[in-house]
Amino acid sequence: MASEELNSFPSLPPYPQMIMEALDALKQAEGANKSSISKYMESKYGEMPPGHAELLSNELSRMKESGELVFIKNNYLKPGPDAPLKRGRGRPPKPKQPLPPGTISAPPRPRGRPRKDPNAPPAPKKPKPPSAPPSISKTGRPRGRPR
């Protein structure tokens, strides 16, 4: 579908190339938002395909996921050489200390509660303490809200 729409506009370069050109031309330190990228593309290339807004959104999100662009405060910018690596979700793992050579480590413990030993004898039953009649407790009052 996207290639059919672009065939009617043969003079247009691919969207990733147009996006990178827009980011280079706009030269903003904090990046450029989607509308400013779109306005630049329309001013440079003139008439855009009918589904331009959707194509631009899809391409920006694809480039963001692949790491070609960084999305900060609703702005897209190129990742710099000193940019931090993209992390996954959750807490990062602790750094592991290397074991000295010749050390054999035990296999990792399985997750969850350990299973009961089927050969163990059953645990003895706890004796119940002697109880008072059900209507009177230790305080001498009946249970519940008074009438």
C-alpha positions, 0 to 999 in steps of 0.5 A: 500500500505504501509503495503504491502511494509513493509510485504516484510520486516518483521524484520523492526519495525514501522516507528515512532519507527525507527524515534525516535530511529534515533533521540535518536542515532544522539543526535544533539541539533538542531535536525536531518534532513530527510536525516540523519534520513534516513541514520541512518535507512539504516545503522541500518536496512540494506535494506529498502522498495522500497518506503522508501523515500516517507514513511519516508516523510509521517511519518515525516509530520504526526508526525510533525502535531500531535505534536510528533516532532518539525520542526525547520530550516529544522530539526526534534527534539523531543519536550522538556518539556519546549517547547512552545505549538503549536499555530494555525494560526493568532493572539492569542485572548486577555486574558479575564477578569473574570466578577464579580459574578452576572453580566449579560452581553449583547449578543455579537454584530453580525459582519458586518454593521447593517441593515437599519430600514425598518420603518424609513422615507426615508432620504431627498434628497440633493439639487444639487448646480447650475452648470456651462455649461458642457464645462466650469468649475469654472476656466474658462477652458474647461475640458480635455487636451488642443489641 
